[in-house]
């Protein structure tokens, strides 16, 4: 009878990290040569030059009509709310005031502060001095948005609009347990969006980390306090008191109008920057950009929304976020026409043109917020064991494309 070989000991089982949803794959951008990038930039420069040469009565008439509509809606809304004891007056007044605030922030304030109408030499429309109906002081917005965001669009570590210092919106950002609250933080940011924007230029996350102190921010805090105080007194004290017995109903209407404006602005802005298909960049990838490379980055980091004319007006034409990032100082109502040319040019160079309906783009934003709240596989592998394959990130620009004068091209248009 032959002897039976003893059973060999088996290796202990290795814990497998739990399955997690993965972020949607980002379409690979073409590796264009320096010559192609320069040609792409020149074609977009030519589009911009044609629009600038054509600015005139059409554009002045448009912005003045929007301002009249916004003021008419505000007066009608405030007036109706004096009778807000009556449900139809409350509903109509709240709707009119909500639309007024949306137009003021999106199609008027944001676009005027970009200098889109400075060529008119109208003091009311001076982009350097314009003030809007929201908690954020205009000067602080011009720095955090016009300069920082539009110069360093989607550059992780420079563009603070990537997550607003609150959310994890890029896989390049290191995961921490804090980010498990990503969906909650996003919901709170949407509800209180005007205050999140107001605090944005303070870099509150750096204050919390001890990199700044309140004394260094005294001037900004003073300006912010004065603006928030004025907005609060106007919407939550003055107009409710003026409405007499309708005070609680007017207070509720003003709160609702601000909430609807906040939710709308959050939705449009996040759909323009974070849906599936948008790219983020490292600081190294964006060093010494040529103008063509700057255009290339702006397009890859933005996304559009499809919709009708009224939808685009209420979105401040930021539904054409690609065109806005390419030409931030051109009147936004021109973006619909420009988009046809931009899409055609992009197609010839094989550059993705990200566009889709609101429900689709916002759905992908929500998926990204939830997915990036969870720990990445490499983090889990350190704690559960196992090997996670390394995935190489495709280069967005060819090595030869990393050249330039060192002067940032965004300075010419931002």
JOZINOR-V896325 format. One record per backbone hydrogen bond with DSSP energy under -1.0 kcal/mol. CO is the residue of the C=O (numbers start at 1). NH is the residue of the N-H. If there is no record, write none. Layout:
BEGIN
co: (CO/CO)
nh: (NH/NH)
END
This chain:
BEGIN
co: (30/33/34/35/36/37/38/39/40/41/42/43/44/45/46/47/48/49/52/56/57/58/59/60/61/62/63/64/65/66/67/68/69/70/71/72/73/74/75/76/77/79/80/81/83/86/87/88/89/90/91/92/93/94/95/96/97/98/99/100/101/102/103/104/105/108/109/111/112/115/117/118/122/123/126/126/132/137/138/139/140/141/141/142/143/144/145/147/148/152/154/155/155/158/159/161/163/163/170/176/177/178/179/181/182/183/184/185/186/187/188/190/192/192/193/194/195/199/200/203/203/204/205/206/207/215/217/218/219/220/221/222/223/224/225/226/227/228/229/230/231/232/233/233/234/237/238/239/241/243/244/246/247/248/249/250/251/252/253/254/255/256/257/258/259/260/261/262/263/264/265/266/267/270/272/275/281/284/290/291/292/293/294/295/296/297/299/300/308/309/310/311/312/313/315/317/319/320/321/322/323/327/331/332/334/335/338/339/340/341/342/343/344/345/346/354/356/357/358/359/360/361/362/363/364/365/366/367/368/371/376/377/378/380/381/398/399/401/408/409/410/410)
nh: (32/37/38/39/40/41/42/43/44/45/46/47/48/49/50/51/52/53/55/60/61/62/63/64/65/66/67/68/69/70/71/72/73/74/75/76/77/78/79/80/81/82/83/84/86/90/91/92/93/94/95/96/97/98/99/100/101/102/103/104/105/106/108/109/110/112/113/116/115/118/120/121/125/126/129/130/134/141/142/143/144/145/146/147/148/149/150/151/152/155/281/158/159/160/162/163/166/167/173/179/180/181/182/185/186/187/188/189/190/191/192/193/195/196/197/198/199/202/203/206/207/208/209/211/210/218/221/222/223/224/225/226/227/228/229/230/231/232/233/234/235/236/237/238/239/241/242/243/244/246/247/250/251/252/253/254/255/256/257/258/259/260/261/262/263/264/265/266/267/268/269/270/271/274/303/278/156/287/294/295/296/297/298/299/300/301/302/279/312/313/314/315/317/316/318/320/305/324/325/326/327/330/334/335/338/339/342/343/344/345/346/347/348/349/351/304/306/361/362/363/364/365/366/367/368/369/370/371/372/374/380/381/382/384/385/401/402/403/411/412/413/414)
END
